[in-house]
């Protein structure tokens, strides 16, 4: 079993009299990307701020490589790199000036600063912009600099808060690639409310909703949480709704276009064989049949609803 670099146990935090998170439990593996998923206000930022030592939790424990971040914050923080949603850039500085400042902030010995800079810049693809003033970089390259400051001290855990927020599609693809590259030899936790972001980058997922955990497993298990229950067919000779409902297992028929019909079923995926057989017998001239995989949005909604009714 793969070892963990971080562990959160029974983590709870209260602002005034309201609980922001309650009894959060999960572990972060030594390498790879863990997605922390939840809608805005779900408790993701509170969880990350505790994990990074920004705030102290009301209850529970956060361990970084076995170190209690509340009891030994300096030692624990040496192992963490953090990129908040708004990167802490000094726009009047050049890339090298800013990263040098970050290196000293991270207590990197003077004789090792240059090497640390070169490694971080190479990893994030910004070496050719070393002398460029930060305010003159595009949003995508500013985010790369933000990633570079998060790994300048070679941390074991990198925490990223909405790292692709505000970027255009091409910039998002590049930043995702960089994050995957960074995660090859260390752990990354990526917080986001965007389902496609988790699907594109993460190996495992923790979902928080209304301050409580509603899911923890692999991204494959998350994607497959809801089984398909609709099938889309295209036919040349369109049957009536009654004919379609006569097929065992079909409970609804929605005529999407003139020749396309979405069928809802309450049996297994073998329903496709019945549909094909009926099409042959009735002469519908079936040209296409496709099981429709549930969208991540549907999974998100069902998990939230399940937790809500489990804890009224």
N, C-alpha and C positions, 0 to 999 in steps of 0.2 A: 504493500500500500504506500502510495506517495506521501511524503512528509509534508507538513504544513508550515508556512512561514508566519502566518498570523491566525489568531483564534479569538473569536468574540463569544462570550458566554453570558447569557441572561442579561444582555445589555438593555438598560432602560434609562430614559432621560426625560426630565420634566422641566418645562419653562413655566414659572409661576405655579399654577395648580393644574395645568394641562400637560398630559404625557405626549411627547413628540414621538417617542418610540417605546415599545414595551416588549421585553423578553426576546430580544434578537439573538440568535445563535447561528454562527456559521464559521467555517474555516477556509483559509485561502492557501492553495497549494503552492509549492516552491517555485513553480513556473507555469506560464500560461495566463489566460485572461479570464477573470471572473466578472460577470456583468451584474451590477447592482441596479435593478430595474424597479421603477415605480413612478407613479404620476407625480406631478409637481405638488409639493407639500406632503408627500408620503412618509418622509423621514430619512431620505437618502443622505442629505447634506448633514444632518445631525449625526448620523452613523459615521460618516467619513470624518467629520470634525473631531469626534471622539477618538476614532482610530488613529488620526494624525496628531492627537494631543492638543488640538486647538481649544477644546473645552473638556471639562471633566464630567463624566457621567454621574447620574444620580445613583444608579445601581449597576451591578455587573462588572465584568472584567474584560479588558482588551489587551491581548498579549501580542507582541511583535518578536518573533523568534524566541519565545519563552520569557520575554521581558515585559513586565507590567508597565504600560505606558503612563499610568497615573503615578506609580511609585517611583519609576526611574525614567522620567520623560526625556532627559538628554540622551541617554544611551539608546533608548528605543527610537528616537527621532533620527539618529545617525543611520538607521536602516531604512528610512522612508524617504521617498521622493514624492512631491505633491504638486499637481497642476490644478489650481482651482478653475472654476468656470471662466473667470476673467483673469487671464495670465498676469502675474505681477511684474510687468515689464517697465523699464525706465526708458521711455521713448527717445530721450535726448542722447542716449549712449549708443555706441556701436555694438555689434554682436559680441565682439571680443571683450570690450569693456564691461558689458553687462554680465557675461558669463564668468569673467574674472571676479567680478564683485560677488556673484553667486558662489563661486568656488571658495572664496575667503569666508563667506557667511557659513559655509558648510565645514569650515575648519580643515580644509585640505592644505597640507604643508606647502609652503611657497615653492619649493623645488619640484613639486608634482602638479602644480596648477596648469602649466602649459600642456602637459600630457593629458590631463583630465579634460581640458578644453578641446583638444584635437579629437579625442575619442568621442566626446559628446556631439561635436559638430559633424563628424563623419557619420555617426549613427543616425543623426537627424537630417542629413543632407543639406547642411548650411555652410559648409566650409568655404564655398565660393562667395559668401556674403559676410565674411569675417569683419571687414572694415565698413560695412554698410550701417548707417544709422537706423535704429529700429523703427522710427516713425515712417521711414521711406520703404519699408517692406510691405508686401501684400499681407492680407489677413492670414492666408495659409502659411506663409513663412514666419509671421509673428508667432503663430501657434507652434511651429517647429522649434523656434527659440524657446518657447515655454516648455516644450518637451525636453529640450536640451538641459535647461536649468533643473528639471526634475530628476535627471539621471547623472548630473555632473559629478556627484560623489559616489557613483556606482552603488545605489541602494539595492537592497534585496526585495523591497516592495515599492511599487510605483502606484500612486493613487491619482486617478484622472476624473475630474468632474465635468461632464458634458464636453468632451474634448473636440467635438466637431460642430458645436453649436455656432451658427452664424457663417459657416463656410459654404462655398459653392460646391456643386457636385464633384467637380474634378479635385478640388482641395480636400474634400471629404475622403475620396478614394486614396489620395496620397497619405493623409494623416492616419487612416486605418492601416495602411501598409506599414507605416513607421511604428505604430503601436504593436502590431504583430511581430515586427522585428525586435522591438525592445523586450517583448515577452518571451523571446526564445531562451533567455538565460536568467530570467527573474520573474517574479509574480507581478501581475498588473490587476488592479481592480478598477473597473470602468463604470462610473455612475451615469445613468441616462434615463430619460423618460421616453426615448424613441425606440420602439420595438425593433425596427429594422437595423438599428445600430448594434444592438445585442446580437441579432441573428448573423450579422456580417463579420463580427470580430470575436465573439466570446466562446469559450469552451464550456463553462459552467455558468449557472445563473442563480441569483438570489433575488426574489421579488418581495418588496415591501409595499404594503398598502395600508393606509390609515395607521401607520406606525407599527404594524405587526407583519411578521413574515407570513406569506401565503404560499410560497413555493421555494424549493431548493433542490436542484438536480442539474443534470447536463442539459445543454441547449437542445440536444436531440429529444430528450424526454419532454422538454417544454414544447417543442414544435409539434410533438405527437400527442400532447395531452388530450386534445379533443379529436376523436376519430371522425373521419369524413362521414357526413350524413346527407350529402346531396350529390347528384350526378347530372352533368350537362350532356344532353344528346342533341344531335342535328339529324333531321330526317327530311326526305324529299316529299313523302306523303304524310301529312300531319294527322295523327289520330286525335280522337276526342279526349277530353279530360276523363270521362268515365272509363274509356278503354284503358287509359294509363293507370287509373286508380284500381282497376281490376287486377293488376299485377300484384301478387302477394308481396307485401313489404313496402309498397309505394303508398305514402300517406298524403302527398300533395304534389301538384303539378303546376308550375308557373311558366307560362308561355312568354319567353324572353324576347324573341323576334318571331318572324313569320315561320321559320323552320327550326328554331332553337327552343328547347324546353328544359327547364331545371326541375328535376324530380327529387323530392325529399323522401328518404326511406328510413325505416326503423329496424332494419336487419343489418347484416354484415355486407362487406364489399362484394360478396358473391352475387349481389343483386344485379350486377352488370350482365351476368350470364342469363338471367331471367329476361332482362330487357332485350338482349340480343335475340334470344329464342322467340320472344313475342314479335319482334320486328320481322323476323323471317317468316313466321306463320301468318302474320297479318299483312305483309307486303308494305311495310313503312319505308323501306329503302334507307336504312340507318347508315349514315356516312361517317359519323364520329360519336364517340362516347368517352366521357372523361369524369373520373371521380374528382371532386373538388376538395382540396385540402383546406382545413380551417385556417383562417388568417390569424396572424399573431394577435391582432386586435381582439378577435373573438376569444382567444385563449386568455388574454389579459382580463377581459370583462368577466369571463366565467370564473376565473380564479378569485377575483375581487368579490364577486357575488357569493361564491362558495364560502369565503372567509366571513363575509358579513352575516350570512345566515347561520353559520356555525357558532358565531359569538354575538348573539343579539344584544 
